[in-house]
């Protein structure tokens, strides 16, 4: 199915597609060990009304947006170098 949104994406098998026009407000490199390989989630009690989209599910590589923070850095693998953005052991302060 062709979507006519600014950003479009899908899961690995293509069964679920999505699109949105709003500009992302928070882009993070997440090191959380609970995320798995979701396409999106909107069931986070600490972020009501927010939908999180996994950037790797976007259809076009040129749609990727550089992160403005790294979160859950306590579980970052030792071989991953920190980015030059704010670092948070857990989620950022509200």
C-alpha positions in Angstrom: 0.0 0.0 0.0 1.4 3.4 -1.0 1.1 6.0 1.8 1.4 9.7 1.0 2.9 11.0 4.2 6.2 12.8 4.8 7.6 9.8 6.6 6.6 6.2 5.8 7.8 2.9 7.1 7.0 -0.7 7.6 7.9 -3.8 9.6 10.5 -6.3 8.3 7.9 -8.6 6.6 5.8 -5.6 5.2 2.6 -6.7 7.0 2.4 -3.4 9.0 2.9 0.0 7.3 2.7 3.4 8.8 3.1 7.1 7.9 3.1 10.4 9.6 3.6 14.1 8.6 4.6 15.7 11.9 8.2 16.5 12.6 9.8 14.3 15.3 10.3 16.0 18.6 12.7 13.7 20.3 15.2 11.5 18.5 17.2 9.2 20.7 19.7 6.4 20.3 18.2 4.0 22.8 20.3 1.3 24.5 17.3 -0.2 26.4 17.5 -4.0 26.5 13.7 -4.3 26.6 12.9 -2.7 23.3 13.4 -5.7 21.0 12.6 -5.0 17.4 9.3 -3.1 17.6 8.0 -1.0 14.8 6.4 1.5 17.2 4.9 1.8 20.6 2.4 4.2 22.2 2.0 2.4 25.5 4.6 4.1 27.6 3.2 5.5 30.9 6.0 8.1 31.2 5.3 9.6 27.8 1.5 10.0 27.5 0.2 10.9 24.0 3.6 10.1 22.4 4.2 7.5 19.7 7.7 6.1 19.4 8.8 4.9 16.0 11.9 2.8 15.4 14.0 4.8 12.9 15.3 1.7 11.3 11.7 0.9 10.1 11.6 4.1 7.9 11.4 3.3 4.2 14.0 5.7 3.0 17.5 6.0 4.4 17.5 9.8 3.6 14.6 10.1 6.1 16.8 9.2 9.1 17.3 12.0 11.5 20.4 12.2 13.8 19.7 11.6 17.5 19.6 14.5 19.9 20.3 12.2 23.0 21.3 8.7 24.0 19.1 7.0 26.6 19.5 3.9 28.8 23.2 4.2 28.4 23.7 2.0 31.5 23.1 -1.0 29.1 25.2 0.3 26.2 27.5 -2.3 24.8 31.2 -1.6 25.6 32.2 -1.6 21.9 29.6 1.2 21.1 31.1 4.7 21.3 29.1 7.4 22.9 27.8 10.1 20.5 28.4 13.8 21.1 24.8 14.3 22.5 23.4 14.4 26.0 23.7 11.0 27.7 21.1 9.5 30.1 21.5 6.4 32.2 17.7 5.9 32.0 15.1 8.1 30.4 15.7 11.9 30.2 14.1 14.2 32.7 10.6 15.4 31.8 
